[in-house]
Amino acid sequence: MMKDNSIVGHGIAFRRRHPIATMLMALALSGIGLGGTLWACADSSCSPGWRLASPDYDCGGRAAISPGNDTRINLLLLMRSLKPVDGKQASAAVDANNPQFGQSFMTWPGLRAAFWPQPTSANSGHDDAPACGPSIGASPAFNAALAAEPGLPEIERAALARHRAQTGCGEVHWDDGSISSKPGREYMAYLKAADAFHKGDWPAARQGFAALTRAHSRWVAETALYMPIRIGLRAAVAKAVDEYGDFAGTEKVDPAALGEARKAIAIYLKAYPKGRYAASAQGLTRRVAWLSGDMATLSRSYEKLLATTPGDQEAAADLAEEIDIKLLERQDAGAIIDGLGDTPLLLAVSDLKRMRRQETGSAPFSAKMLAEQKGQFSAHPELYGLLLATRATYAGEDPKAILALLPDTARETRFTPLAFSRQMLRGMALGRARDPNEVGFWRDLLGGASPLYERPLVEMGLAIRWQRDGRLEQVFASGSPITDSSTREILLQTLATPAILRGNAKDNSRPARERDVARFTLVYKDLAKGKYGDFASDLALIPSNADSDGGLWDFTQQESIPVGLFRKGKWSDGFACPAIAQTAATLARSPADHKAQLCLGDFYRLNGFDGFSLFKAGKDPFSLGNGPDGFSGQPLSRSDIYAAIIADKRAAPENRAYALYRAVMCYAPSGYNGCSGSYLTVEEMDAAQASKAERKSWFTELKQRYPDSQWAKTLRYYW
């Protein structure tokens, strides 16, 4: 799961290398507005980089095979390309655990859930007694064998099933007297050997199963021949566990026990080449290769499975996870795979990882290195073409040369993930070249893109072209092909003009949440950008029953948008203020009215706006939402309000005293300014801090110049 826009990408890389430092930094900065896209991963979640390019590991994977994807995603997309998936295309999906990804990005668990939804367990989790662990998975097969066994009395079936439920868990009271038939005795002997296996008594388990390989029961005989494989593997790693219960490394493996497992696999497959455990035995050959350090054999096994495992089967996802853990997470994986010369599928996925933006001092993945691999891809020319175009794209090379590598097939009615990935790179190259045909290309590609993850990505490509052309109104025009709400909501928060916001707020064809984002952004920017005269009419767009309890923490994740705050929020907690609508009306008439400005500041403070930010786009010009705000002017923070009033020596004493008090309180209790909005960087945060000497001067002036003020009497410290 090889994981790593500017600040966002480097932030993720830092967190992976320094998790403790990240945790401490998150705790220190969580209350002072250092937020937005940079620090969104400091808690248990992560926000994707909203752009098509993926030069580094991005926690939000894309439907296009790319360097920044979780390697498991690339592996699965590759398998779904080699064995194309037929049938109806899957519908769009949102990861319930990561709603900030919208329908454009995915995590690995989210991708698995989208392709293979798991039924919700009916078990409430409140059983009277816990089940025996070793019996949970094996009991159904054992009971099915009992049911199919001829000559086994019903009373013995029941007794053996009860014994199976206890096998491997504590002391088992073997009721041998209740079992008298020949098949019954064979099953009882099997259970005793299985009990020894689960309890780590390898000699007893070996002896017990060896005596049953010629049993009359076909199930017992075959299973007894299979179990030495499991015994050998379990014994091989028994002492290869560290104090925390983690695997301590292949050097700690018992080679004799591993050899036993290898031999047992050969014996079983010779006797039962199509047996009930044949697939398992074949799979365990890979575990033997891994534990013995035979990475060449392991890699070639994986290569064969990548080429033959249908991508629409969940086994493909299991295989991707195994390859990731056993091979691709190794530091030397690239060297191992490159050195084999006959594993092009693994090599492609490894190459994509090596194309990620390198740490300082690391050699980039060069054109020469890729050219030397060309022969290995003779059977996969389109995959090699993807690698050539990907490397050139992320090396910043001439987009016209990249276009020559990727013929235009955008009008196809359906794409494999590989074909879709090639077209996405072509679209990106058209954008870099400012090609006038880019808009038409994205429109064509929409026709064959799958609703699941692909179409939203194509819509984002088209939206980014329109935002760069200054034609944002096309995104929100009637009949626009841009239907993805996440893409639209980002543009509403970042670039939309008041006219676009009002139109979207009134558009009953759009989802209620998207309309609330438009309403919130409109009235919030009316206040923040000083458009006070528009506030009253824009407030009328907010329903009287609009939610005001959703909080202000992250619009990409929270279920509801608290647009009702502007109608029924808190207005005052000591400094007398009217409703925000009246405050805005006063400011519309007299923008420099100090009391109204202070009341605006209190509205922000009392309703959770400190540190709040609408979506902040990445600095890459190809990031969604990057560009000039549709609202003119600079936002006015609480710190700005207090500083202006403090600087005006003619301000009314009650207003100036309150401004001094609030300016000092902005730093309580962290010592950092919590009233200057959100910051994208630590440098921005540092620039917003007043010196401690200045904070002391505010405190002193309040105490000495306005000693009878309730604010002077209330304030005891400065920070």
N, C-alpha and C positions, 0 to 999 in steps of 0.2 A: 504494500500500500504505500508505495513510495510517495511521500507527501512533501510540499513547500509552497502593480500595478505600481511600481512606485512604492509608496509607504506601506500599502496593504500587504504586498508579497513579502517584503522584508520583515514586516511585523510577524507574519505567520512563521517564517523561518526562525526568527529569534525565539518565539514561544516554544518551538519544537526543541531548540537547543538548550533553552534555559527555562524549564517549566516553573521552577521555584521562584526565580526572579520575576517571571510573568505574573504569578499569583500575587506576589507582594506588591508589584506595580499596580495591578488591578485593584487591590484593596486600598492602596494609597490614593488612587485617582478616581475611584468610582463615584465620589460625591461632588466632584468639581467640574463636571461637564466635559471631560476629555473623552469624547465619544465618536459618533459617526462611524464611518466604515473602518477606521483604523483599529479601534479597541473593541469592536463588536465580538471578537473571539476571545476576549480575556475571561469570559465566563464559560459556561458549558456549551455555548453555541458558536456559530461562525457565520459571517456574511460573505457572500460571493463577490467577486469583482464583476460588476455589471458591464462586461465588454465581451467581444467575440474572441479576442486573443487570449491565450492561456500560456504565457511563457514560463510561469513558475507553478508549483503545486498550488492549486486553488481548492479550498474545501468544498466549493460547489463545482461538481463535475459537469461536463457538457456532453451533448449527444454526438459531438464530433470527436473522433480519435485525435488526441492532442497531448503535448508534453505535460500540461498542467493537470490532467486527469489523474485521479486515483488509478493506479496501475490495474487494479481489478476491473475497473470500468473499461479501460482500453482492451483488456483481455476478452471480456464478455462481448464488447462491440465487434471485436475481430472475429470471434466464433460465430456471431450472428451474421457476419458478412460471408464467411466461408460456407456456411450452411444456411442460406437465406430462409427467413421465417415467412411462411405463407399465411394466408388467411387475412381476416379483417385487422386493420391497424388498430393498435391500442389507443384508447382515448387519453386525453391529457390528465395529469395527476399532480397533486401537491403533496409533498411529504408532510404528514401530520406533525412530525417531530421537528421539522425545519421549515416552517411556512415562509421564512425569509428568502427561500430559494425560488419561490413562486413555481411556475411551470417550466422555467428555462433551465434550471440547474438541479442537480441531484447529488445526494450522498450515496455511498455504496449500499447501506441498508435500505435507503429509500428506493433505489433502483430495483433491488431484489423484490421489495414489497410491491412495486408497480407491475413487474412482470409476473410474479408468483405470489399473489396475496395469500396470506395465511389465515385460516379460520380462527375466530376468536374462541379461546378455550371456554367451555361451559363450567369448568371447575372453579369454584369460588375461592379456592385456596384455603378453605377452613375444614379440611378433613380431620376427623377425630384423631387419627394416628398417621404419622408419616409413612410413605411407602418405602419398601426396601429398595435401595438404589439399584443393585445388580439385577434385580428381578424385573424392573420396569420395562426395559427394552426387549429382553429375551423371552419373557413369559408368553407373549402372544404366539411366537413361532413354536415354542415348546408345547403349548396347549393345543395348537393346530396339529402338531405331530401326534400327540396323544389321541386326539379325536379321529385321526386317520389310521391309527394303528390297529390292524385286525388281531383278534385274539386277546385283546386287553379288556378285562372286565370293567364295567362302568364304575364299580366301587373303587377299583384301583386307580382309574383315571382321576377321580376326585381326590384321592389321597396323594397322588403324585403331583397334582396341580397345587395342592396346599404346601407340599414340601418345596416346590419350585419357588413359591412366593417367599420362602424363608432362606433360600440358598444364597450364601455369601453374606448373610446378615446375622451376626451373633452366633450363638450356640443353636444348632439345629438338632432337634430330637428325632432321630431317624427311627421311624416305626416300621422296621423291616418285617415284623410279623404280619403286617397288614397286606404285604405284597408277596404273592406266591406264584403268579404266572411267569413264564419265561420272559416275555417282552416286558412285563412289569419290573422284573429284577434287573433287566438291562437298563431301563430308564432310571431306576433307583441308583444303580452304579454310576450312570452318567451324572446324576445330580450330585453325588458325593465327589466325583472328580471336579465338577464345576465349582462346588463349594471350596475345594482346596485351591483351585485357580484364583477365585475371587479373594481368597485370604492370603495369597502369596506363598502357598506351600507348593513350590514348583515340583519337587520330587513326587509328592503324592498325586498331583495333577497329571504329571507325565505317566506315571504308572497306571492310574485309573483309566485314562483315555486309551493308552496302548492296549489294554486288555479288551477294549470294546471295538477295535477297528474291524473285527470279523463278527460283530453282533448280528443276530438274526434280523433285528430291526434295521431297515435301510437308513432311516433318519439317524439313529444312534451311531451306526457304523460310519456314515459319511461325516457327521459332526465330530466324532471322535478323531477322525483323521485330519480334520481341519484345525482342531483346537491346539495342537502343538505349535502351529504358526503363531497363535496368540500368546501361548506360554513363552515361546522364545523371545518375542518382541517385548512382552511385559517384563521378563527377567532381564533383558538387555538394558532396559532403562531404569531398572529398579533403584540403582545407586547413582543415577545421573540426574538427581534432583537436588537443588540447593536448599538452603534453610528456609526459603520463602515458598517452596513448593514449585518453583519454576525449573524448566529444563536447563541443566547446567552445561550442555554442549556435547557434541558427538565424541569428544575425547574421553568423556566419562562413561561411554557405553561399554558394556561387556561384550567383547568380540566373539567369545565362545557361544554365548546365548544368541547372538545375532546370526552366527553361522547355523545354529540349530533352526532358527526361523527360516533362513534361506533354503535349507535342505527340506524342511517341512513343506514349504510352498511347492517345490518341485515334485515331491512325492504326492501331494494332494492333487495337483493339476494333471499329473500323469494318470492317476486313478480316476479322476472326475473332471475331464477337460471341459465339460459343460455342466458341471455340478451346481448345486444351489449356492455354493460359496465361491464359485470360480471368479466372478467379478471382484469379490472382496479380496481373494488371494492375489489376483493380478494387481489390484490396487496396493496391496501390502508389499509387493515387490518394490514399489516406489519408496515405501517407508524404509525398507531394508537398505536400499541404495542411499537414501538420505542419511540414515544413522551410520552407515559405513563410510560416508564421505565420498561416495562414488557419484559426483555431480554430473559427469558425462552421461552415465546411464540414466540418471534421473532426468536430465534435461531432454534427452532424446525420447524418453517416455512421455514427457509433457508435450513435446512437439507433435508426436503422433496423436495424442489425445486432443490437442487444439485443432488439428485438422479433421478429426472425425466426430467430435462431440457436437450434437445438434444444439444450436444456440438458443432454441426455444425450450429446452429442457432444463430443469433446475440443476441438474448435474453439471451444466456448464458453469453456473455460478459457484458451485462447490469446487470445481476444478480451478477456477480463477483464484479463489481464496487459497487453495493449497499451493498453487504455483507462486503466489505472492509471498506466502509465509516461508515455504521451504527453499525457494530459489531467489526470487527477485529482491527480497529484503537484504540479501547478503551484499556486503560492500564490494565483493569481487564478482558479482553476478555478470556484469558487462564483459569482463575479461573471460569468464568461463564460457559464456554463450558465444562470444565472438571467436573464441579459439576453436570451437567445434567445427564450424564451417558447413553444417548441414541442418541448422535449426532456424530457418529464416523467420518463422512466426514469432518465436521467442526473441530473436534478434531485433525485430521491428519494435516490439514493446520495450525492450531494453534501450534501444536507440532513442526512443521518445523520451525516456527518463533522462538520458544523457544530454538531450537537447535543452533541458530546463536551464534557465539562467543560472550561471555558475557562481559559486562562492568566489571571493577574491583569491586569486592565485591558482584556481583550477583552469585547466586547459579546456577551451570550448570544443564542442563536437564539430569537427571541421568537415568541409566539403570533400577533402582528400580521404578522410576516414570513411565517409559514406561511399565514395566512389570505389574504394577497395572492397566493399562488400557487394558490389553489384552482381557478381556471379551467383551469390547465394540466393538472390531473389529472381532467378531466371523463370521460375514457375509462378511468380507473383509480381508481374510488372506494375499493376495498378498500386499495389502496396508500396513498392519501391518508389513509384512516382509520388505517392503521398509523402514519403520520407524526404525525398528531394525538395518538394515544395515546402514542407514544414520547416526543414532546416534553413532554407533560404528566407522564409518569412520571418523567423525569429532571429535570424542574423541581420535583418534589416536590408536585405538585398533588393535589387531592382524589381518592382512589382510586375513590370512587363515581361521579364524573364520567367517569373513565377506563373503568369498567365499562360505562357507557352507550354508549361508542363501539365496544365490542367484544362483539357478541352471542355467546352461549355456543354453540359448535359442537363441544364436546369429544367428543361421541359419534360423530363421523364415523369411518369405517373407514380413511380415508387423508387425508393433508393435503399440499397443496403447501407449499413452504417459506414462502410468504407467509401462507397460512392458519395454519400452525403458529406462525409468529412472532406473529400476532395473538392466538392462544390463550395463548401463553406470557406475553404482556403482561397478559392477563386474569387468569391465575393469580397473577402478581405483585401485581396490584391487589387480588385477593381476600386475599392475605397481608397487605398493608398495611392493609386494612380489618378484619382479624381476622374475616373472614367465616366462619361455622361451616360453610359449604358448600365450603370450600377443599379439604379432604381428598377429598371426593367428586368434585370437579372434576378433581384430578390423577389419581385412579383412572380416571375416564372417559377422560381424554386419553391414558393409557397404551395404550388399545386400538388407536388409529390411528397412533400415533407410530412412525416408522421405527426399526428396531433400530440403524441407523447414525446415531449422534450425537443423535437426537431422544429416544428412550426414556430413555437415561441422564440427560438433562437434566430430563425430567419426573420421573424417580425422585428426583433431587436436590431438586426443588421439593417433593415429598411428604415427603421426609426432613427438610427444613428446617422444614416445618410441624410435624411430629411432635417435632422437637427443641425448637422454641419452646413447644410445649404440654407439655413434660416427659414425653413418651410415647415415649422412645427405644426401649423394649422392643418397640414395634410394628415398628420397622425390622428387628429381628432375630428376630421371632416366626416360628414355622414357617409356611410358605406366604406369607411377606411378599412384596409386589410389588417391594420394593427388592432387586434382585439384582445390581446393578452393584458389583463388588468395590472399585473406587476410592472410591466413596461410602461403602461400609461400612467400609473400612479407615480412612478419615479419622475417622469417628465412633467406631471402636474406640479410636483413639489419643487422642481428645479428651474425649469425654463418657461413654463406656461405663462402667458399674458393674462391679465385680469379677464379679458374677453373670453379666452379659451376656458378659464376656470369657471366663469359664470355659465358658459354654454354646457360644459360637462356636468355641472351641478344640477342643471335643469333637464338633462337628458335621461328620460325615464327608461330608455333601452339599456342603460349601463347598470352594472351591479350597484347595490346600495352602498357598499363599502367604498367603491371607487368614487361615487358621488360625494360621500362624506369627506374623502381625502381632498377633493376639489373644494368643497365648502370650507374645510378647516384651513387649507392653504390660503384661500382667498382672504378670509377675515383676519387670519394671523398676520399675513403680509400687509394688509391694510393698516394694522397697528404698528407692526415692526418697521415698515418702510414709510410711515408718516402719511398714508393715504386716508386720513381720518374722515374726510368728507364722504368717502364711499362706504364707510363701515356700516352705517344704518341700513342702507339699501341692500348691501350684501348680507347683513345679518338676517334679513327677511327670507333668505334662501334656506336658512336652517330651521328645520321643523321644531315646533315647540316641545315635542317629546324626545328630542335628540339625546343620545347618551352623553352623560357627563362624568361617568364613573370609570372609564376605561384606563385612566392614567396616561402619562406621557413618558413612554420609555423606548419604544421602537415600533414605528408604524409597520415595518415589514413583518413583525411577528405577532403583535397584539390583534385580537379578534375584532375589536370594535374601535372606532375612532371617536374620541370624546369631544366631538364638535359642539355638544351641548354646553361645554364650559363657558362659551361666549354668551350664552343666554342665562345660565343659572349657576355660574361659578361663585367663588368667594370674592367679595369686593374689599373688605376691611377687617382688621383685627386690632384696632386701637387708634389708627390714624383715619379719621372719618373720610370715607369715600363713597360715592354713589355707584350704581351699576356701570359696567364698562361701556355700555352704549352712551350713557350721559357723559362719561369721561371723554369718550371719542368725540362727541358733539362739541364739548368745550374746546378740545384741542383743534378741531376743524376751524372753529372761530378764532382761536388764539393759540397757535402752536407752541408759544413760549410760556404758557400758563404753568407756573411751577407746581401748584397743587395738583392740577390735572396730570402733569408728568409724573409726580410722585404716586398718584393713584394708579397710573398705568404700570409703574414699577411694582406696586403692591399686587396688582392683578397677576402679573407674571409670577411674583414670589409665592402668593397664596395658592396658585393653581398648578404649580409644578413645572413652570417654564424654565427655571434656572437649569442650565445644562442641556435643555431640550434643543433639538435641531431637526428640521426637516431633512430629508435625504441629502447627503453631500456626495457629489459625484467625484470619481477619481480624476486625477490631473491629466491622464492620457486623453488627448482630444477625441479619441475613438471610444471613450467611456460613455455609457448612456447617461444623459443628464449634464454632460459637460458643455458649457457655453454660457452666454450672458443671460442673467435672470430676466424674465419677462416683466418684472416689477423694477422700475428705476429706483435709485437711491440706495443708501446704506442702512442696514438694520440698526436700530437704537436699542442698546442693552441697558439693564439697570445701572451698571457702572457708569455708562455715558450720562444717564439722567442725573445721577448723584454728583458726578464731577462738574457738570455744567452749572448746577444750582450752587454747589460749594464755591465755584469760581465767581459767581455773581454776588458781590458784597451788598448789592441793593435788594437781594431776595428777602422776603418777609422772614422775621426771626423764626416763627414756628415751622416754616418750610425748610429753611436752611439748617435748623437744628435737626430736623428729621432726616435730611439728606446726609448730614454728618454721621448721625447714628446708624443709618442704613449702610453707609459706605464702610464704616468699621465692621458692621455685622456681616458684610459680604465675605469676610475672611474667617468667620467663626464656623467650626472650631479648628479647621484643618490648617489655617494659615495661608490657604490658597484662595484666590478670588473665585467665588462661586456665582458671580453676577454678570459675567462677561460673555455669556453664551457658551457654545461648545467649541472645542478645539480639535483640529485634525492632527496637530503635531505638538510635541513637548515644547518646541520653540515658540509656537503660537501661544501656548499657555504661559510660558515665562514672560513673553512680551506684554501680557495682560495684567501682570502683577504690579501693584504699587509697592514701593520700598517700605520697609518696616518703619523708617523714620517718618515717611509721609503718613502712614497709618497712625503713628503716635501723635502727629500734629493734628489730625482730625479729632482724635480722642481728647487731646488737651484743649483744643478750641471749643469743642462742645462743652466741656466741663467748666472752662473759664469764662466763655462769652455768653453761654446760655445756661447758667447754673440752675435756674428755676424751672427749666424745661423738664417735662416728664421723661424725655429721652436721656437727658444728662443724668437724671436721678436713677434711671434704669440701668444704664451702661456702667459696668464695673471694670471691664478689661478691654484691651485691644489685642489683636492677634497678628 
